Amino acid sequence: MTDEIAVGVVGVGHLGRHHARLYAALPRTRLVAVVDRDPERAAAIAAEYGCLALRDVRELIGKVQAASVAVPTLHHREVAETLLRGGVDVLVEKPMAPTLEDADAINAAAVETGRLVMVGHTERFNPAVVALARAVHAPKFFEVHRLAGFTARSTDIDVLLDLMVHDLDLILYLDGSDPVSVDAVGVAALTDKLDIANARIRMKSGCVANLTASRISVERVRRVRVFQPRTYLACDAVERTVERYALVRGADGAPSIEHEHLPVEPGEPLGFEIAAFVEAVRSRSRPPVDGEHGRRVLELALRLRRAVDESMAS
């Protein structure tokens, strides 16, 4: 018996093609097929990585043990449910779904079939964020900025589900408690959905998070600042750096600020994410970002959207 995991990718557009590339290079993993509604695109990716090109997700059933779902968010539920009920573990790209009803249906299918669901919050696997997480203890305040240039991709969802969702995952993960109050504002500038938003979230722990996300910026910014007792942490997820400033006292009791750069390992976040998913499939263990957590992130994002709507109506 071999422990090789047979995998597939559904949707090989901008992001899905990278899933295919990384699966093909992963040890003890075999990329069996890619599925895409564009037959030429599927054929090109399949030829590059020596696998099958399929047009219907149902053709994957019986051929693979696990698959990535990288189709537009609107179709996540349909594709994920089909795979789960066919006995396939799934890695669903973020956001998990457009609605809580869809997210609940995906999780219910996983429970009923005994399959695994992991949600692709890739920033969790960014080596800089991993280094940051190791240094976070009892955070009191988060300041987060995520800015990106405009692209036609993902305009089927707003900036909350497109970009800020990454940081909502990080806040829930790093703080560990639930949000108790939210306030948010935002505007639609280039599309008919929110393109820029700012949110303020108070957690049950007492921690407060201030987040800004924009997909109409001229620069690419991914910065997380954390304030905690006697320590300030600054993470740049683009440059892959983490700095720590800590208040220390010398032998004479005089205070001073100690500054250091925390070690950050090299590597591709999506590659680490896919490796973690495959390992969960192989060991039948709980994925690092499971479906229940993905639902929590989605619930918070939708709560912020309602807060934006209320601010615009007042």
Long-range contacts (C-beta under 8 A, 24 or more apart in sequence): 3-28, 3-282, 4-28, 4-29, 4-30, 5-29, 5-30, 5-65, 5-66, 5-278, 5-281, 5-282, 6-30, 6-32, 6-63, 6-64, 6-65, 6-66, 7-31, 7-32, 7-64, 7-65, 7-66, 7-67, 7-68, 7-278, 8-32, 8-33, 8-34, 8-35, 8-54, 8-60, 8-63, 8-64, 8-66, 8-67, 8-68, 8-88, 9-33, 9-34, 9-35, 9-67, 9-68, 9-70, 10-34, 10-35, 10-36, 10-57, 10-60, 10-67, 10-68, 10-69, 10-70, 10-71, 10-79, 10-83, 11-35, 11-36, 11-68, 11-69, 11-70, 11-71, 11-72, 11-79, 12-36, 12-41, 12-42, 12-45, 12-70, 13-41, 13-70, 13-153, 14-153, 15-70, 15-93, 16-68, 16-70, 16-71, 17-45, 18-270, 19-68, 19-70, 19-91, 19-270, 19-274, 20-45, 20-48, 20-49, 20-51, 21-49, 22-268, 22-270, 22-271, 22-274, 23-68, 23-274, 23-278, 24-49, 24-50, 24-51, 26-271, 26-274, 26-275, 26-278, 28-278, 28-282, 29-278, 32-60, 32-63, 32-64, 33-59, 33-60, 33-63, 33-64, 35-59, 35-60, 57-82, 57-83, 58-82, 58-86, 60-86, 60-88, 61-86, 61-87, 61-88, 62-86, 64-88, 65-89, 65-281, 66-90, 66-91, 66-116, 66-277, 66-278, 66-281, 67-91, 68-93, 68-120, 68-274, 68-277, 69-93, 72-156, 73-97, 73-98, 73-154, 73-156, 73-157, 73-161, 74-98, 74-156, 76-102, 76-106, 77-102, 77-103, 77-105, 77-106, 80-106, 80-109, 80-117, 81-105, 81-106, 81-109, 84-109, 84-110, 84-113, 84-115, 84-117, 85-109, 85-112, 85-113, 87-113, 87-115, 88-115, 89-115, 89-116, 89-117, 89-118, 89-277, 89-280, 89-281, 90-115, 90-116, 90-117, 90-118, 91-118, 91-119, 91-120, 91-273, 91-274, 91-277, 92-117, 92-118, 92-119, 92-120, 92-291, 92-294, 93-119, 93-120, 94-119, 94-120, 94-121, 94-122, 94-165, 94-166, 94-169, 94-294, 94-297, 95-157, 95-161, 95-165, 95-294, 95-297, 95-298, 95-301, 96-291, 96-294, 96-295, 96-297, 96-298, 97-298, 98-157, 98-161, 99-302, 100-295, 100-298, 100-299, 100-302, 103-291, 103-294, 103-295, 103-298, 104-295, 106-291, 107-291, 107-292, 107-295, 110-291, 116-280, 116-281, 116-284, 116-286, 116-287, 116-290, 117-287, 117-290, 117-291, 117-294, 118-276, 118-277, 118-280, 118-287, 118-288, 118-289, 118-290, 118-291, 119-289, 119-290, 119-291, 119-293, 119-294, 119-297, 120-273, 120-289, 121-165, 121-166, 121-169, 121-289, 121-294, 121-297, 122-166, 122-269, 122-270, 122-273, 123-166, 123-167, 123-169, 123-170, 123-222, 123-237, 123-269, 124-169, 124-170, 124-173, 124-273, 124-288, 124-289, 125-269, 125-270, 125-272, 125-273, 125-276, 126-237, 126-240, 126-269, 127-240, 127-264, 127-265, 127-266, 127-267, 127-269, 127-272, 128-235, 128-236, 128-237, 128-239, 128-240, 128-241, 128-242, 128-264, 129-170, 129-224, 129-235, 129-237, 130-264, 130-265, 131-235, 131-242, 131-262, 131-263, 131-264, 131-265, 132-174, 132-224, 132-226, 132-233, 132-235, 132-242, 132-262, 133-173, 133-174, 134-262, 135-231, 135-233, 135-242, 135-244, 135-262, 136-174, 136-226, 136-228, 136-233, 137-228, 137-229, 137-231, 138-205, 138-228, 138-229, 139-174, 139-175, 139-205, 139-207, 139-226, 139-227, 139-228, 140-206, 140-207, 140-208, 140-227, 140-228, 140-229, 141-207, 141-208, 141-209, 141-210, 141-226, 141-227, 142-171, 142-174, 142-175, 142-207, 142-208, 142-209, 142-210, 142-211, 142-224, 142-225, 142-226, 142-227, 143-209, 143-210, 143-224, 143-225, 143-227, 144-170, 144-171, 144-209, 144-210, 144-211, 144-212, 144-223, 144-224, 144-225, 145-211, 145-212, 145-213, 145-221, 145-222, 145-223, 146-211, 146-212, 146-213, 146-214, 146-221, 146-222, 146-223, 147-212, 147-213, 147-214, 147-217, 147-219, 147-220, 147-221, 147-222, 148-214, 148-215, 148-217, 148-220, 149-215, 149-216, 149-217, 149-218, 149-219, 149-220, 150-190, 150-195, 150-215, 150-216, 151-215, 154-215, 155-191, 155-193, 157-193, 158-186, 158-188, 158-193, 158-194, 158-195, 158-197, 158-305, 159-186, 159-193, 159-194, 159-195, 159-196, 159-197, 159-213, 159-214, 159-215, 160-186, 160-194, 160-197, 160-213, 160-301, 160-304, 160-305, 160-308, 161-298, 161-301, 162-215, 163-213, 163-214, 163-215, 164-197, 164-199, 164-211, 164-213, 164-301, 164-304, 165-297, 165-298, 165-301, 167-211, 167-213, 167-224, 168-211, 168-297, 168-300, 168-301, 168-304, 169-289, 169-293, 169-297, 170-224, 171-201, 171-203, 171-209, 171-211, 172-293, 172-296, 172-297, 172-300, 173-293, 174-226, 175-203, 175-205, 175-207, 175-209, 176-205, 177-203, 177-204, 177-205, 177-207, 178-203, 178-204, 179-203, 179-204, 179-300, 179-303, 180-204, 182-300, 182-303, 182-304, 182-307, 183-307, 183-311, 184-304, 184-305, 184-307, 184-308, 184-311, 185-308, 185-311, 185-312, 186-308, 189-216, 190-216, 194-305, 194-308, 197-304, 197-308, 199-304, 199-307, 201-300, 201-304, 240-264
